[in-house]
Amino acid sequence: MWSPEILDCYWQGKPRIVPDVMNDIWTDCLVEYFIVGQIQSKIIAPILQDVRGSQTHRWVVPWETNKLWGVLVVHACREKRVWKDSEAQLL
């Protein structure tokens, strides 16, 4: 389950750049996955959907009409990468 802090970031539609996955406090539960996949860096881009009607559940922003439909994740596996903001915005 994602923390309220990470949900808040994604609800705002902001991509998250993680230059070193081993130092990402929001996904420390994925360390073994990162090691096995040799993942070094990543960008996470939220996919938001407009909500019609009165849906209320964990994935809907309480003060907006956005639903977190999913996330798009891009990994850099060979070496750590310093992603540019423009690359994150492209997603």
C-alpha positions as CSV (number, residue, x, y, z in Angstrom):
1,M,0.0,0.0,0.0
2,W,1.2,3.5,-0.8
3,S,1.6,6.1,1.9
4,P,-0.6,9.2,1.9
5,E,2.5,11.2,0.9
6,I,3.2,9.2,-2.2
7,L,-0.5,9.3,-3.2
8,D,-0.6,13.1,-2.7
9,C,2.4,13.4,-5.1
10,Y,0.7,11.2,-7.7
11,W,-2.7,12.8,-7.4
12,Q,-1.0,16.1,-8.3
13,G,0.1,14.4,-11.6
14,K,3.8,14.9,-10.7
15,P,6.2,12.3,-12.0
16,R,8.8,11.2,-9.5
17,I,12.5,10.8,-10.4
18,V,14.5,8.4,-8.4
19,P,18.2,8.5,-9.4
20,D,19.2,5.7,-6.9
21,V,16.5,3.2,-6.1
22,M,18.4,1.9,-3.1
23,N,17.9,5.2,-1.4
24,D,14.2,5.6,-2.1
25,I,12.4,5.6,1.3
26,W,9.0,5.3,-0.3
27,T,9.7,1.9,-1.9
28,D,12.1,0.2,0.5
29,C,9.9,-2.9,0.4
30,L,11.0,-3.4,-3.2
31,V,14.8,-3.7,-2.6
32,E,14.9,-7.4,-3.4
33,Y,13.1,-6.7,-6.7
34,F,15.6,-3.9,-7.6
35,I,18.5,-6.2,-6.9
36,V,17.2,-9.2,-8.9
37,G,16.2,-6.9,-11.8
38,Q,19.5,-4.9,-11.5
39,I,17.4,-1.7,-11.4
40,Q,19.5,1.4,-10.6
41,S,17.2,4.4,-11.3
42,K,13.6,5.0,-12.2
43,I,10.9,7.5,-13.2
44,I,7.3,7.0,-12.0
45,A,4.6,8.8,-13.8
46,P,1.0,8.8,-12.5
47,I,-1.8,8.1,-14.9
48,L,-4.9,10.1,-13.8
49,Q,-8.5,9.6,-14.9
50,D,-11.3,12.1,-14.5
51,V,-14.0,10.8,-12.2
52,R,-17.6,11.1,-13.1
53,G,-20.2,11.1,-10.4
54,S,-19.5,10.7,-6.8
55,Q,-16.9,7.9,-6.5
56,T,-15.2,7.7,-3.1
57,H,-12.4,5.3,-2.4
58,R,-8.6,5.3,-1.8
59,W,-7.6,6.1,-5.3
60,V,-9.8,9.2,-5.7
61,V,-8.5,12.6,-4.6
62,P,-10.9,13.8,-1.9
63,W,-10.8,17.5,-3.1
64,E,-10.5,16.9,-6.9
65,T,-12.1,14.8,-9.6
66,N,-8.9,12.8,-10.3
67,K,-8.6,9.1,-9.9
68,L,-5.2,7.4,-9.8
69,W,-5.7,4.9,-12.5
70,G,-2.2,3.6,-12.5
71,V,1.5,4.4,-12.9
72,L,4.0,4.1,-15.7
73,V,7.5,3.2,-14.5
74,V,10.7,3.4,-16.5
75,H,13.8,1.7,-15.2
76,A,17.5,2.3,-15.9
77,C,19.2,-1.0,-15.3
78,R,22.8,-0.9,-16.5
79,E,23.9,2.1,-14.4
80,K,22.4,4.9,-12.3
81,R,20.9,7.6,-14.4
82,V,20.2,11.2,-13.6
83,W,16.9,11.7,-15.3
84,K,16.1,15.1,-16.7
85,D,12.8,16.8,-15.8
86,S,11.9,17.0,-19.5
87,E,12.2,13.2,-19.7
88,A,9.9,12.8,-16.8
89,Q,7.4,15.3,-18.2
90,L,7.4,13.4,-21.5
91,L,5.9,10.4,-19.8
